[in-house]
Amino acid sequence: MRRIILPLLLVALIGALFALTEDHQYIGESKCKMCHQKQYKAWMETKHAKAFDALKAEDQGKEECLGCHNTGYKKSADLLKNVQCEACHGPGSDYKDMKVMKDKEKAIAAGLIITTEETCKMCHNEKSPTFKGFNFEEAKKTGVHAVKSE
């Protein structure tokens, strides 16, 4: 029995370590909008969609600004300007497929982040020179996914 259990535990451990170090890739908002058109349209009307351009020219190259105004900064070869979907939901390369997205647990296992107040506060905090407080419940009402009826 030990001969079977020990190798199985070893395989499980290796699998778990691989999953922890797996490198999901950023795909950009143009891929997300293919399936999430209403959310994309709502996002386009928010400050997040214009976050990079909101920076002064001299700040557009500063690390302390790009971390919040540019999706995947230092994690993606592409310059993904603005606060795109993956800034909050994580790199989408492994959860973008419809068969994965239809199963929430599979999507989470593939890197999808379910956004919480803490996710938002990674950028909406006292480190920002324009910070005036952040109310998560109020932000949800007018925020990125506040899809307006047509």
C-alpha positions as CSV (number, residue, x, y, z in Angstrom):
1,M,0.0,0.0,0.0
2,R,2.8,2.4,0.9
3,R,4.4,1.8,-2.6
4,I,1.2,3.2,-4.2
5,I,0.5,6.1,-1.8
6,L,4.0,7.6,-1.7
7,P,4.3,8.0,-5.5
8,L,0.8,9.4,-5.6
9,L,1.7,12.0,-3.0
10,L,4.8,12.9,-4.8
11,V,2.9,13.4,-8.1
12,A,0.3,15.5,-6.2
13,L,3.1,17.6,-4.6
14,I,4.8,18.2,-7.9
15,G,1.5,19.1,-9.5
16,A,0.7,21.6,-6.7
17,L,4.2,23.2,-7.0
18,F,3.7,23.5,-10.8
19,A,0.3,25.2,-10.3
20,L,1.8,27.7,-7.9
21,T,4.6,28.7,-10.3
22,E,2.5,28.6,-13.5
23,D,2.8,31.8,-15.5
24,H,-0.5,33.0,-16.9
25,Q,-0.1,35.4,-19.8
26,Y,-1.9,38.7,-20.4
27,I,-4.1,38.7,-23.5
28,G,-5.5,42.3,-23.4
29,E,-9.0,43.8,-23.4
30,S,-9.6,43.2,-27.1
31,K,-9.8,39.4,-26.4
32,C,-12.1,39.9,-23.3
33,K,-14.6,42.1,-25.2
34,M,-15.3,39.3,-27.7
35,C,-17.5,37.6,-25.1
36,H,-18.0,40.4,-22.6
37,Q,-19.3,43.2,-24.8
38,K,-21.7,44.7,-22.3
39,Q,-19.0,44.8,-19.6
40,Y,-16.5,46.2,-22.2
41,K,-18.9,49.0,-23.2
42,A,-19.5,49.9,-19.5
43,W,-15.7,49.8,-18.8
44,M,-15.1,52.2,-21.8
45,E,-17.2,54.8,-19.9
46,T,-15.1,54.6,-16.7
47,K,-11.9,56.3,-15.6
48,H,-10.2,52.9,-15.7
49,A,-10.4,52.9,-19.5
50,K,-8.5,56.2,-19.6
51,A,-6.2,55.7,-16.6
52,F,-2.9,55.8,-18.5
53,D,-3.9,59.0,-20.4
54,A,-4.9,60.6,-17.1
55,L,-1.3,60.6,-16.0
56,K,0.8,63.7,-16.7
57,A,3.3,63.1,-19.5
58,E,6.2,63.1,-17.0
59,D,4.4,60.4,-14.9
60,Q,3.8,58.0,-17.8
61,G,7.2,56.4,-17.3
62,K,7.3,56.3,-13.5
63,E,7.1,52.8,-12.0
64,E,5.0,54.0,-9.0
65,C,2.4,55.2,-11.5
66,L,2.5,52.5,-14.1
67,G,1.8,49.7,-11.6
68,C,-1.8,51.0,-11.3
69,H,-2.3,52.8,-14.6
70,N,-1.0,50.1,-16.9
71,T,-2.3,46.5,-16.8
72,G,0.4,43.8,-16.2
73,Y,3.2,46.3,-15.8
74,K,6.5,44.4,-15.6
75,K,4.6,41.1,-16.1
76,S,3.8,41.5,-19.8
77,A,5.9,42.3,-22.8
78,D,3.1,44.3,-24.2
79,L,2.2,47.8,-22.9
80,L,-1.4,47.2,-21.9
81,K,-2.4,50.8,-21.3
82,N,-5.1,51.6,-18.8
83,V,-6.8,49.5,-16.1
84,Q,-8.0,46.7,-18.3
85,C,-10.0,43.6,-17.3
86,E,-6.9,41.6,-16.4
87,A,-5.7,44.2,-14.0
88,C,-8.4,43.0,-11.6
89,H,-9.2,39.6,-12.9
90,G,-5.7,38.3,-13.5
91,P,-4.0,37.3,-16.8
92,G,-6.6,35.5,-19.0
93,S,-4.6,33.2,-21.2
94,D,-5.7,30.1,-19.4
95,Y,-9.3,31.0,-18.4
96,K,-10.4,32.8,-21.6
97,D,-11.9,29.7,-23.3
98,M,-15.6,29.5,-23.1
99,K,-15.6,25.9,-21.7
100,V,-13.4,27.1,-18.8
101,M,-15.3,30.4,-18.2
102,K,-18.6,28.5,-17.9
103,D,-17.3,26.7,-14.9
104,K,-16.4,29.2,-12.2
105,E,-14.2,26.7,-10.3
106,K,-12.2,25.8,-13.5
107,A,-11.8,29.4,-14.3
108,I,-10.5,30.2,-10.8
109,A,-8.1,27.2,-11.1
110,A,-6.9,28.6,-14.4
111,G,-6.1,32.0,-12.9
112,L,-9.3,34.0,-12.8
113,I,-9.4,36.3,-9.8
114,I,-12.8,37.1,-8.3
115,T,-12.4,40.8,-7.4
116,T,-12.8,41.9,-3.8
117,E,-12.4,45.1,-2.0
118,E,-8.8,44.2,-1.3
119,T,-8.2,43.8,-5.0
120,C,-9.4,47.4,-5.6
121,K,-7.4,48.7,-2.7
122,M,-4.2,47.5,-4.2
123,C,-4.4,50.8,-6.2
124,H,-7.1,52.8,-4.5
125,N,-5.1,53.6,-1.4
126,E,-3.1,56.2,0.4
127,K,0.0,55.7,-1.9
128,S,-1.8,57.4,-4.7
129,P,-1.2,61.2,-4.8
130,T,-4.8,61.8,-5.7
131,F,-6.4,59.5,-3.1
132,K,-9.5,60.9,-1.5
133,G,-10.8,57.7,0.2
134,F,-12.4,54.6,-1.3
135,N,-15.8,53.2,-0.6
136,F,-16.1,49.8,-2.2
137,E,-19.9,49.5,-1.9
138,E,-20.3,52.9,-3.7
139,A,-17.7,52.1,-6.3
140,K,-19.5,48.9,-7.2
141,K,-22.6,50.9,-8.1
142,T,-20.9,53.1,-10.6
143,G,-17.8,51.1,-11.3
144,V,-16.5,48.9,-14.1
145,H,-19.3,46.4,-14.2
146,A,-22.2,48.8,-13.6
147,V,-23.8,47.9,-16.9
148,K,-26.3,50.4,-18.0
149,S,-29.6,49.2,-19.5
150,E,-30.0,50.0,-23.1
